[in-house]
């Protein structure tokens, strides 16, 4: 493995360059070269878009199951990592709704039906954020490149707002002033005091209201507890220094190609410095990018016309190329917590909650790489309506492999059969 001096150069190309190696940025890892005495630390990244994919270029032929399949056109950039990813066919969340499926990808639960589930429509990344708690500076990162990220929801149904390239850069590297840190600490203290008062007042009402109102109060208590947990988790990080960089802030005026590549490098750096262990990113497209004239939504309603289909292949092919680039970056970095490489313990999911631009939510485009799973196959599940396997089963398997001890998540009915854990 390369020495730390070489590690510092790994993000030089178009985005960020680390000026401090991981051991300096994360002092707690200095004494732990491997995690042989405990469960490995797992990380999760979801790469998505809001319009689905052109399915004929994305999915392998249904007859080509297992390891013996031809990599389809859109996934060409992943071919060099063939043994390290799995393509899934016929997984979805079992409902219609077009664009309404987009925010369901990482939960399997539509927001309007969240009240029917014990944990609401909490998304996989936010479930992991709760699991990891205050272990990292940021419980999660919700990123958007030329598009809103609609994937992340807390257990109370609040959609986590996304940030763009410039905000991500500043969040990762800008050190707050001493005055700002003091103000933040006082704000946390003030919020804690307010929450104490609110909790006591709500408790006093509990025995004086109807059963329906008591349920609403219970949901309110959950919200209060969530805020308290966030304050408890975030406060210790106020005085801890952030990682450094010797590269200027990226130009937000660059095209989608430059922005998306820079964000992929920031994701890799966030994992390298153990700044977070749960990341989602949605990428889009604006007129003129990739040498194309038009909009993503318009292209997605292609009607099998040659020009918009070619545009979709170019856009989606680049998204997959950036997934491959992220794999490259993580494979090149030693995992100083677990041993091996960062890729060995990072699950990267590419997918969308809407299957295609025709507003279909059947057969979601889903590719999973890394994370400690056995890969290298095209897994084809039943397409008959009575035998379909929920996509939430895949989410459950990812959570279980991340050390979350649960047997149900969202709309799952079990872990995903056929997706096996690799021996650690």
C-alpha positions as CSV (number, residue, x, y, z in Angstrom):
1,X,0.0,0.0,0.0
2,X,1.3,3.5,-0.9
3,X,2.6,5.6,2.0
4,X,0.6,8.6,3.3
5,X,2.6,11.1,1.3
6,X,1.3,9.5,-1.9
7,X,-2.2,9.2,-0.5
8,X,-2.3,13.0,-0.2
9,X,-2.3,13.3,-4.0
10,X,-5.2,11.1,-4.8
11,X,-7.8,13.9,-5.6
12,X,-5.7,16.2,-7.6
13,X,-7.3,15.9,-11.0
14,X,-10.4,18.2,-11.0
15,X,-11.6,18.7,-7.5
16,X,-10.0,18.4,-4.1
17,X,-6.6,17.6,-2.8
18,X,-6.2,16.4,0.8
19,X,-3.4,18.3,2.7
20,X,-3.7,16.0,5.7
21,X,-3.6,12.2,5.6
22,X,-6.5,10.3,7.2
23,X,-4.5,9.6,10.4
24,X,-4.2,13.3,11.1
25,X,-7.7,14.2,10.1
26,X,-9.2,11.4,12.2
27,X,-7.0,11.0,15.3
28,X,-9.2,8.2,16.7
29,X,-8.2,5.9,13.9
30,X,-4.4,6.2,14.6
31,X,-4.4,3.2,16.9
32,X,-6.6,1.0,14.8
33,X,-5.1,-0.4,11.6
34,X,-7.8,-3.1,11.5
35,X,-11.1,-3.9,13.1
36,X,-10.3,-7.5,13.9
37,X,-11.8,-7.3,17.4
38,X,-15.1,-5.8,16.4
39,X,-17.5,-5.6,13.5
40,X,-16.1,-3.6,10.5
41,X,-17.2,0.0,10.0
42,X,-19.5,0.1,6.9
43,X,-20.3,3.0,4.7
44,X,-23.0,3.7,2.1
45,X,-23.3,5.9,-1.0
46,X,-26.3,6.2,-3.2
47,X,-26.0,7.7,-6.7
48,X,-29.3,8.6,-8.3
49,X,-31.3,10.7,-10.8
50,X,-34.9,11.8,-10.9
51,X,-35.9,10.4,-14.2
52,X,-35.1,6.7,-14.3
53,X,-33.1,5.3,-17.2
54,X,-33.4,4.2,-20.8
55,X,-34.0,0.6,-19.8
56,X,-33.1,-1.1,-23.1
57,X,-29.5,0.1,-22.7
58,X,-29.3,-0.4,-18.9
59,X,-30.5,-4.0,-18.2
60,X,-28.8,-7.2,-19.5
61,X,-30.9,-9.6,-21.5
62,X,-33.2,-11.4,-19.0
63,X,-32.0,-14.7,-20.3
64,X,-28.5,-13.9,-19.3
65,X,-28.5,-14.7,-15.6
66,X,-25.7,-15.2,-13.1
67,X,-22.1,-14.4,-14.0
68,X,-22.4,-15.2,-17.7
69,X,-24.0,-12.0,-19.0
70,X,-23.1,-9.3,-21.5
71,X,-22.6,-5.9,-19.9
72,X,-25.1,-3.6,-21.5
73,X,-24.2,-0.3,-23.2
74,X,-25.0,2.1,-20.3
75,X,-23.0,0.0,-17.8
76,X,-20.0,-0.2,-20.1
77,X,-17.8,2.0,-17.8
78,X,-18.3,-0.6,-15.0
79,X,-17.1,-3.5,-17.0
80,X,-13.6,-3.3,-15.5
81,X,-15.1,-3.8,-12.1
82,X,-17.3,-6.7,-13.3
83,X,-16.6,-8.9,-10.3
84,X,-17.4,-6.1,-7.9
85,X,-21.0,-5.2,-8.7
86,X,-24.4,-6.8,-9.1
87,X,-27.2,-5.8,-11.5
88,X,-30.7,-6.6,-10.4
89,X,-33.8,-7.1,-12.6
90,X,-37.5,-7.0,-11.6
91,X,-37.1,-5.3,-8.2
92,X,-39.4,-2.4,-7.3
93,X,-41.5,-1.0,-4.6
94,X,-44.8,-2.4,-5.9
95,X,-46.8,0.7,-6.7
96,X,-47.5,3.2,-9.5
97,X,-47.1,6.9,-9.3
98,X,-44.4,8.1,-11.8
99,X,-42.4,10.9,-10.3
100,X,-43.9,10.2,-6.9
101,X,-41.7,7.1,-6.8
102,X,-38.5,9.1,-6.8
103,X,-38.5,9.9,-3.0
104,X,-39.4,6.2,-2.2
105,X,-36.2,4.7,-3.5
106,X,-34.4,4.3,-0.1
107,X,-37.4,3.5,2.0
108,X,-40.0,1.6,0.0
109,X,-42.6,3.7,1.7
110,X,-44.6,6.6,0.1
111,X,-44.6,9.7,2.3
112,X,-48.4,9.8,2.3
113,X,-48.5,6.3,3.8
114,X,-45.7,6.7,6.3
115,X,-48.1,6.7,9.2
116,X,-48.7,3.0,8.6
117,X,-45.1,2.1,9.4
118,X,-43.4,2.1,12.8
119,X,-40.4,4.1,11.5
120,X,-42.4,6.1,9.0
121,X,-40.7,6.6,5.6
122,X,-37.2,6.9,7.1
123,X,-34.6,6.4,4.3
124,X,-31.7,4.0,4.4
125,X,-29.1,6.7,4.7
126,X,-30.9,8.3,7.6
127,X,-31.3,5.0,9.3
128,X,-27.5,4.6,9.0
129,X,-27.0,8.1,10.3
130,X,-28.9,7.1,13.4
131,X,-26.9,3.9,13.7
132,X,-23.5,5.6,13.5
133,X,-24.7,8.5,15.7
134,X,-21.9,10.9,16.7
135,X,-19.1,8.7,15.3
136,X,-18.6,11.2,12.4
137,X,-18.8,14.9,12.0
138,X,-21.7,14.7,9.6
139,X,-24.3,11.9,10.3
140,X,-25.1,12.1,6.6
141,X,-24.5,14.2,3.4
142,X,-27.3,14.8,1.0
143,X,-25.9,16.2,-2.2
144,X,-27.3,17.5,-5.5
145,X,-25.6,18.1,-8.8
146,X,-27.8,20.2,-11.1
147,X,-30.9,18.6,-9.5
148,X,-32.7,18.4,-6.2
149,X,-32.0,15.4,-4.1
150,X,-35.3,14.0,-3.0
151,X,-34.1,10.7,-1.4
152,X,-33.5,11.4,2.3
153,X,-36.2,11.4,5.0
154,X,-36.0,11.3,8.7
155,X,-38.2,9.0,10.8
156,X,-40.5,11.9,11.4
157,X,-41.1,12.4,7.7
158,X,-38.9,15.5,7.2
159,X,-37.1,15.6,3.9
160,X,-33.4,16.3,4.4
161,X,-32.5,19.3,2.1
162,X,-29.7,18.8,-0.3
163,X,-26.6,21.0,-0.9
164,X,-24.8,21.7,-4.1
165,X,-21.1,21.5,-5.0
166,X,-20.1,24.9,-3.4
167,X,-22.0,24.2,-0.2
168,X,-20.5,20.7,0.0
169,X,-17.0,22.1,-0.4
170,X,-17.5,24.7,2.3
171,X,-19.2,22.2,4.7
172,X,-16.3,19.9,4.3
173,X,-13.4,22.3,4.5
174,X,-14.3,25.8,5.7
175,X,-13.3,26.3,9.4
176,X,-15.8,28.4,11.3
177,X,-14.5,31.4,13.2
178,X,-14.2,31.3,16.9
179,X,-17.2,33.6,17.2
180,X,-19.3,31.4,15.0
181,X,-18.4,28.3,17.0
182,X,-19.3,30.1,20.2
183,X,-22.6,31.2,18.7
184,X,-23.3,27.6,17.6
185,X,-22.7,26.3,21.0
186,X,-25.0,28.8,22.6
187,X,-27.6,28.0,20.0
188,X,-27.4,24.3,20.9
189,X,-27.8,25.2,24.6
190,X,-30.7,27.4,23.9
191,X,-32.4,24.8,21.9
192,X,-31.9,22.2,24.6
193,X,-33.5,24.5,27.2
194,X,-36.5,25.1,24.9
195,X,-36.9,21.4,24.3
196,X,-36.8,20.7,28.1
197,X,-39.7,23.2,28.6
198,X,-41.7,21.8,25.6
199,X,-41.3,18.3,26.8
200,X,-42.6,19.0,30.3
201,X,-45.6,21.0,29.0
202,X,-46.4,18.2,26.6
203,X,-46.2,15.6,29.3
204,X,-48.6,17.6,31.5
205,X,-51.2,17.4,28.6
206,X,-50.8,13.7,28.0
207,X,-53.5,12.6,30.5
208,X,-55.9,15.3,29.5
209,X,-56.4,14.6,25.8
210,X,-58.1,12.0,23.6
211,X,-56.5,8.8,22.3
212,X,-56.1,10.4,18.9
213,X,-54.4,13.5,20.3
214,X,-52.2,11.2,22.5
215,X,-51.0,9.6,19.3
216,X,-50.2,13.0,17.9
217,X,-48.3,13.9,21.1
218,X,-46.3,10.6,20.8
219,X,-45.3,11.7,17.3
220,X,-44.4,15.1,18.7
221,X,-42.2,13.4,21.4
222,X,-40.4,11.5,18.7
223,X,-39.6,14.8,16.9
224,X,-38.3,16.3,20.2
225,X,-36.1,13.3,20.8
226,X,-34.8,13.4,17.3
227,X,-33.8,17.1,17.8
228,X,-32.2,16.3,21.1
229,X,-30.2,13.4,19.6
230,X,-28.9,15.7,16.8
231,X,-27.8,18.3,19.3
232,X,-26.0,15.7,21.4
233,X,-24.3,14.3,18.3
234,X,-23.3,17.6,16.7
235,X,-22.1,19.6,19.7
236,X,-18.8,17.7,20.4
237,X,-17.7,18.4,16.8
238,X,-17.9,22.2,17.1
239,X,-14.3,22.5,18.3
240,X,-12.7,19.7,16.3
241,X,-10.7,20.9,13.2
242,X,-11.9,20.0,9.7
243,X,-9.8,18.4,7.0
244,X,-7.6,20.8,5.0
245,X,-7.3,21.3,1.2
246,X,-4.8,23.2,-0.9
247,X,-7.2,23.6,-3.8
248,X,-9.5,26.5,-4.4
249,X,-13.2,26.3,-4.1
250,X,-14.7,24.6,-7.2
251,X,-16.4,26.8,-9.7
252,X,-20.1,26.3,-9.5
253,X,-20.5,27.6,-13.1
254,X,-18.8,24.6,-14.6
255,X,-20.9,22.1,-16.6
256,X,-22.5,19.0,-15.2
257,X,-19.5,16.8,-16.2
258,X,-17.0,18.9,-14.1
259,X,-19.4,19.4,-11.2
260,X,-20.3,15.7,-10.9
261,X,-16.7,14.6,-11.1
262,X,-15.7,17.1,-8.4
263,X,-18.6,15.9,-6.2
264,X,-17.5,12.3,-6.6
265,X,-14.1,13.3,-5.4
266,X,-15.6,15.1,-2.4
267,X,-17.6,11.9,-1.6
268,X,-14.4,9.9,-1.7
269,X,-12.7,12.4,0.5
270,X,-15.6,12.4,3.0
271,X,-15.2,8.7,3.3
272,X,-11.4,8.8,3.4
273,X,-11.5,11.3,6.3
274,X,-14.4,9.4,8.0
275,X,-16.3,12.7,8.0
276,X,-19.5,10.7,7.3
277,X,-20.6,7.2,6.5
278,X,-23.9,7.8,4.7
279,X,-24.1,9.8,1.5
280,X,-26.8,10.3,-1.2
281,X,-26.3,12.3,-4.4
282,X,-28.7,13.0,-7.2
283,X,-27.4,14.3,-10.5
284,X,-29.2,16.1,-13.3
285,X,-28.6,17.9,-16.5
286,X,-29.0,21.4,-17.9
287,X,-29.3,22.5,-21.5
288,X,-26.0,22.6,-23.2
289,X,-24.2,20.1,-21.1
290,X,-22.6,17.1,-22.8
291,X,-23.0,19.0,-26.1
292,X,-26.8,18.4,-25.9
293,X,-29.6,20.7,-26.6
294,X,-32.7,20.1,-24.5
295,X,-33.7,19.1,-21.0
296,X,-33.5,15.9,-19.0
297,X,-37.2,15.6,-18.5
298,X,-37.9,16.1,-22.2
299,X,-35.3,13.5,-23.1
300,X,-36.8,11.1,-20.7
301,X,-40.1,11.2,-22.7
302,X,-38.2,9.9,-25.7
303,X,-40.9,7.9,-27.4
304,X,-38.1,5.7,-28.8
305,X,-36.9,8.7,-31.0
306,X,-33.3,8.4,-31.9
307,X,-32.0,11.8,-30.7
308,X,-33.4,11.8,-27.1
309,X,-32.5,8.1,-26.7
310,X,-28.9,8.9,-27.7
311,X,-29.0,11.8,-25.2
312,X,-30.2,9.6,-22.4
313,X,-27.5,7.1,-23.1
314,X,-24.8,9.8,-22.9
315,X,-26.2,11.3,-19.7
316,X,-26.8,8.0,-17.9
317,X,-23.6,6.5,-19.3
318,X,-21.7,9.3,-17.7
319,X,-23.5,8.8,-14.4
320,X,-22.3,5.2,-14.4
321,X,-18.8,6.3,-15.4
322,X,-18.7,8.4,-12.3
323,X,-19.8,5.4,-10.2
324,X,-16.9,3.5,-11.8
325,X,-14.6,6.5,-11.0
326,X,-15.7,6.4,-7.3
327,X,-14.9,2.7,-7.2
328,X,-11.4,3.5,-8.6
329,X,-10.8,6.1,-5.9
330,X,-12.0,3.9,-3.1
331,X,-10.0,0.9,-4.3
332,X,-6.9,3.1,-4.3
333,X,-7.3,4.1,-0.6
334,X,-6.3,2.0,2.4
335,X,-9.1,1.6,5.0
336,X,-7.2,2.7,8.2
337,X,-10.1,1.6,10.4
338,X,-10.9,-1.8,9.0
339,X,-7.9,-2.8,6.9
340,X,-8.1,-3.5,3.2
341,X,-9.4,-0.7,1.0
342,X,-12.2,1.8,1.5
343,X,-14.1,0.0,-1.3
344,X,-14.1,-3.2,0.6
345,X,-16.4,-1.7,3.3
346,X,-18.4,0.8,1.2
347,X,-21.7,-0.2,-0.5
348,X,-22.4,2.0,-3.6
349,X,-25.9,1.8,-4.9
350,X,-27.0,3.3,-8.2
351,X,-30.7,3.5,-8.7
352,X,-33.9,5.6,-9.1
353,X,-37.4,5.2,-7.6
354,X,-38.9,5.9,-11.0
355,X,-37.8,3.2,-13.5
356,X,-38.1,5.2,-16.7
357,X,-39.2,8.5,-18.2
358,X,-42.5,7.0,-19.1
359,X,-43.4,7.3,-15.4
360,X,-43.1,3.5,-14.9
361,X,-42.1,2.4,-11.4
362,X,-41.8,-1.3,-12.3
363,X,-38.3,-2.9,-12.6
364,X,-36.2,-0.2,-11.0
365,X,-32.7,0.4,-12.3
366,X,-30.5,-0.9,-9.5
367,X,-26.8,-1.7,-9.4
368,X,-24.9,-2.4,-6.2
369,X,-21.1,-2.4,-5.8
370,X,-18.8,-3.2,-2.9
371,X,-19.9,-3.2,0.7
372,X,-18.7,-6.7,1.5
373,X,-21.2,-8.6,-0.7
374,X,-20.5,-11.3,-3.2
375,X,-20.9,-9.8,-6.6
376,X,-20.3,-10.4,-10.3
377,X,-23.8,-11.5,-11.4
378,X,-27.0,-10.4,-13.1
379,X,-29.7,-11.4,-10.6
380,X,-33.1,-11.8,-12.2
381,X,-36.1,-12.1,-9.9
382,X,-39.6,-13.2,-10.8
383,X,-41.6,-10.7,-12.9
384,X,-45.0,-12.3,-12.1
385,X,-47.1,-10.0,-10.0
386,X,-47.8,-12.6,-7.3
387,X,-44.1,-13.6,-7.0
388,X,-42.4,-10.2,-7.1
389,X,-39.7,-9.5,-4.6
390,X,-39.8,-6.0,-2.9
391,X,-36.8,-3.7,-3.7
392,X,-36.9,-2.9,0.1
393,X,-35.5,-6.4,0.7
394,X,-32.3,-5.1,-0.9
395,X,-32.3,-2.1,1.4
396,X,-32.7,-4.4,4.4
397,X,-29.8,-6.5,3.3
398,X,-27.6,-3.4,3.0
399,X,-28.6,-2.3,6.5
400,X,-28.0,-5.7,8.0
401,X,-24.6,-5.9,6.3
402,X,-23.9,-2.5,7.9
403,X,-24.4,-3.9,11.4
404,X,-28.0,-2.7,11.9
405,X,-29.8,-5.5,13.8
406,X,-33.3,-5.4,12.2
407,X,-35.4,-8.0,10.3
408,X,-37.7,-5.5,8.6
409,X,-37.3,-2.2,6.9
410,X,-39.9,-0.1,5.2
411,X,-42.0,-2.3,2.9
412,X,-39.5,-5.3,3.0
413,X,-40.7,-8.8,3.8
414,X,-37.2,-10.2,4.4
415,X,-33.6,-9.8,3.3
416,X,-32.9,-10.2,-0.4
417,X,-32.4,-13.9,-1.3
418,X,-29.4,-14.6,-3.5
419,X,-27.4,-11.6,-2.3
420,X,-24.8,-13.1,0.0
421,X,-22.3,-11.5,2.4
422,X,-18.7,-12.0,1.6
423,X,-16.6,-13.4,4.5
424,X,-14.9,-10.5,6.4
